[in-house]
Amino acid sequence: METRELRYFVAVAEELHFGRAARRLGMAQPPLSRAIAQLERRLGTVLLERDSRGVALTDAGQVLLHEGRTALAAVAAAEARTRRAGRPPGLVLASKAGASTDLLAVLLDAYAAGPDPVPVDLRLCRVGEQERLLRAGEVDAALLHVPFNSTAGLDSEELHTEGQVALLPAGHPLAARSTVRMAELAELPGLPAPRFPRHDGSFPEGAGPEIHDHSQLGQLVALGRTFAVLPDSSRSQLRPDVAVVPVLDAPPVTSVLAWAPGSTSRALAGLVRAAIGAFGG
């Protein structure tokens, strides 16, 4: 199976329309239809049910859509990492903007003090973006936060674990409390929960605002439009009109340095050693 065939099939499977898929791919519809039919013959199974009402995926088509997306993402990541390997020595480290400033300072200072450091380009990202960049091969390493981010399929080193706090408008009734529990935050009248992006950039359904960065979140909380539960260290970046209340039963958040498995980069190995030395891993 060729990468080109997978790309064609994924486009049709996502659009469920040959005409729209052809426009998306920048090609005519007849050769696209022939390519999909040839792919089905080679695999010996029907991938798409076609009728006058449109196109639908068969069970086999659902499997190939999932596997095809994974394979195409892996190919794109391999291309990006290969291009990066051919550039002058350096590291690109992704981190969420406005988060873990002190932790990053310790890590970067430890790396700079070690043997043979190379320049580190710090890529400050929007909420949830650093995991996507790492999996796409656009950065060498990323600072992730479990359980908000996933480290499945990645190598990682734990740096720091902390509790969580609720960010509330300063005048909210719960703002005067010394602690709160998750159940008390489940439904706050007039204060919808924010919607943070998934690792693919999409947002879950809900009434709350879509959150792209910490500055936006802080302003919306201060204006009484939402609230949030975030790691305790986030309090150092907050506005004075946002109240911070520890959440007793929120799951702890672990900050980790993550990278793609199988890396042979000596510079990345040096960054990992610096992390282990600085944070006692």
C-alpha positions in Angstrom: 0.0 0.0 0.0 1.4 3.4 -1.0 1.4 6.6 1.1 -0.4 8.3 -1.8 -3.2 5.7 -1.7 -3.6 6.1 2.0 -3.8 9.9 1.6 -6.5 9.5 -1.1 -8.5 7.1 1.0 -8.3 9.2 4.2 -9.6 12.2 2.3 -12.6 10.3 0.9 -13.3 8.7 4.3 -13.2 12.0 6.1 -15.3 13.9 3.5 -17.6 11.0 2.7 -17.9 12.6 -0.8 -15.6 11.9 -3.8 -16.1 15.4 -5.2 -15.2 17.2 -2.0 -12.2 14.8 -1.4 -11.0 15.5 -5.0 -11.1 19.2 -4.4 -9.3 18.8 -1.1 -6.5 16.8 -2.8 -6.3 19.1 -5.8 -7.1 16.5 -8.4 -10.0 15.4 -10.7 -12.6 13.0 -9.3 -12.3 10.2 -11.9 -8.7 9.2 -11.1 -9.5 9.5 -7.4 -12.4 7.0 -7.8 -10.2 4.7 -9.8 -7.4 4.8 -7.2 -9.9 3.8 -4.4 -11.4 1.0 -6.5 -7.8 -0.3 -7.2 -7.0 -0.1 -3.5 -10.2 -2.2 -2.7 -9.2 -4.8 -5.3 -5.7 -5.1 -3.9 -7.0 -5.5 -0.3 -9.8 -7.8 -1.4 -12.4 -6.0 0.6 -15.0 -3.2 0.2 -13.9 0.0 2.1 -16.7 2.3 1.0 -20.4 1.7 0.3 -21.6 3.9 -2.5 -25.2 4.7 -3.4 -27.3 7.6 -4.6 -27.3 9.1 -1.2 -23.6 9.3 -0.8 -20.7 7.4 0.6 -20.4 5.4 3.9 -17.5 3.5 5.5 -17.7 -0.3 5.9 -16.2 -1.9 9.0 -13.0 -2.5 7.0 -13.1 1.1 5.9 -13.3 2.3 9.6 -10.3 0.2 10.4 -8.2 1.6 7.5 -9.3 5.2 8.3 -7.9 4.7 11.9 -4.7 3.0 10.7 -4.3 5.3 7.8 -4.4 8.4 9.9 -1.8 6.9 12.3 0.4 5.8 9.4 0.3 9.2 7.7 1.0 11.0 10.9 4.0 8.7 11.5 5.3 9.4 8.0 4.9 13.2 8.4 6.7 13.0 11.8 9.6 10.9 10.3 10.0 13.5 7.6 10.0 16.4 10.1 12.5 14.7 12.4 14.8 13.8 9.4 14.8 17.4 8.2 15.6 18.6 11.8 18.5 16.1 12.1 20.1 17.7 9.0 20.1 21.2 10.5 22.9 22.7 12.6 23.1 21.4 16.2 20.4 22.6 18.4 17.4 21.6 20.4 13.8 22.7 20.2 11.8 22.4 23.4 8.1 23.0 23.5 6.3 24.3 26.6 2.9 25.8 27.3 3.2 29.6 27.5 2.7 31.0 31.0 3.2 27.6 32.7 6.1 26.1 34.7 8.4 29.1 34.4 10.5 28.2 37.4 10.7 24.6 36.4 11.9 25.5 32.9 14.5 27.9 34.3 16.0 25.1 36.5 16.0 22.7 33.6 17.6 25.1 31.1 20.2 26.3 33.6 21.1 22.7 34.4 21.5 21.8 30.8 23.6 24.9 30.0 26.0 24.0 32.9 26.5 20.5 31.6 29.0 19.2 29.0 28.7 20.3 25.4 25.4 22.1 25.5 23.8 23.3 22.2 21.5 26.2 21.7 17.9 25.6 22.9 15.1 27.2 21.0 12.2 27.4 23.5 8.9 27.1 21.6 6.1 28.6 23.8 2.8 27.1 22.8 -0.9 27.6 23.2 -2.8 25.4 25.5 -2.5 21.7 24.5 -0.2 22.4 21.5 3.1 21.1 22.8 2.0 17.5 22.7 0.9 17.8 19.1 4.2 19.4 18.1 6.2 16.7 19.7 4.2 13.9 18.1 4.4 15.6 14.7 8.2 15.7 15.0 8.3 19.5 14.9 10.2 19.7 18.3 12.8 17.6 19.9 11.2 17.5 23.4 8.2 18.9 25.2 7.2 19.7 28.8 4.0 17.9 29.3 1.6 17.8 32.2 0.0 14.4 33.2 -3.0 13.8 33.3 -3.8 16.8 31.0 -1.4 15.4 28.4 -0.7 11.8 27.4 2.7 10.3 27.2 1.5 7.1 25.5 4.1 6.1 22.9 6.6 8.6 24.1 9.7 8.4 26.4 9.6 10.6 29.4 11.2 11.7 32.6 9.2 12.9 35.6 10.3 16.3 36.9 7.8 17.5 39.5 4.4 16.6 41.0 2.1 19.1 42.6 -1.5 19.6 43.7 -4.2 21.6 41.9 -6.0 24.8 42.7 -9.3 26.4 41.6 -9.1 29.7 39.8 -12.3 31.7 40.6 -13.5 35.3 40.2 -12.4 37.3 43.2 -16.0 38.0 44.2 -17.3 34.4 43.9 -18.7 32.9 47.1 -16.2 30.0 47.0 -13.3 32.5 46.7 -13.3 33.1 50.4 -12.9 29.4 51.2 -9.6 27.9 52.4 -10.2 24.8 50.3 -12.8 23.3 48.0 -13.6 19.9 46.6 -14.2 18.8 43.0 -17.9 18.1 43.6 -18.4 21.7 44.6 -16.9 22.8 41.3 -18.9 20.4 39.1 -21.7 22.8 38.5 -21.3 26.5 39.4 -24.4 28.6 38.5 -23.5 31.1 35.8 -19.9 30.0 35.6 -19.5 27.4 32.8 -16.5 25.2 32.7 -13.9 26.2 30.1 -13.2 24.0 27.1 -9.5 23.2 26.6 -8.3 21.8 23.2 -7.7 18.1 22.7 -4.3 17.0 21.4 -5.6 17.2 17.8 -6.6 20.9 18.3 -10.4 20.2 18.4 -12.6 21.4 21.3 -15.1 19.3 23.2 -18.8 20.4 23.2 -20.0 22.6 26.0 -21.3 26.0 27.0 -18.0 27.3 28.3 -15.5 29.4 26.4 -12.8 27.9 24.2 -9.4 28.5 25.9 -6.3 29.0 23.9 -3.8 30.5 26.4 -3.3 31.3 30.0 -3.7 35.1 29.5 -7.1 34.6 27.9 -8.1 32.2 30.7 -7.1 34.6 33.5 -9.0 37.4 31.9 -12.2 35.3 31.5 -12.0 34.1 35.1 -11.5 37.7 36.4 -14.6 38.8 34.3 -16.7 36.0 35.9 -17.1 34.1 32.6 -15.5 30.8 33.6 -13.3 29.1 36.2 -10.5 26.5 36.0 -8.7 23.9 38.0 -4.9 24.0 37.3 -1.6 23.0 38.8 -0.7 25.0 41.9 2.3 26.6 40.2 0.0 28.5 37.9 -0.8 30.9 40.7 2.5 32.7 40.2 1.3 33.9 36.7 -2.2 35.1 37.7 -3.8 38.5 37.9 -4.6 40.0 41.3 -8.4 39.9 40.6 -8.4 36.0 40.3 -8.8 34.0 43.5 -6.9 30.8 44.1 -8.3 28.1 46.3 -6.6 24.7 46.8 -8.7 21.7 45.6 -8.4 18.9 48.2 -9.3 15.9 46.0 -8.1 17.0 42.6 -5.7 14.5 41.0 -2.0 15.5 41.3 -0.3 16.9 38.2 3.1 15.6 37.1 5.3 17.7 34.8 7.4 15.5 32.6 10.1 16.0 29.9 8.9 13.9 27.0 10.6 13.0 23.7 10.1 10.6 20.8 11.4 7.0 21.5 14.4 5.8 19.7 16.1 9.2 19.4 19.9 9.1 18.8 20.4 12.8 19.4 23.4 13.4 21.8 22.0 16.9 22.5 18.7 15.5 23.6 20.4 12.8 25.7 22.2 15.7 27.5 19.0 17.5 28.2 17.5 14.3 29.7 20.6 13.8 31.9 20.3 17.4 33.0 16.6 16.8 33.9 17.5 13.7 35.9 20.3 15.5 37.8 18.2 18.7 38.5 15.1 17.0 39.6 16.4 13.8 41.3 15.0 11.3 38.8 
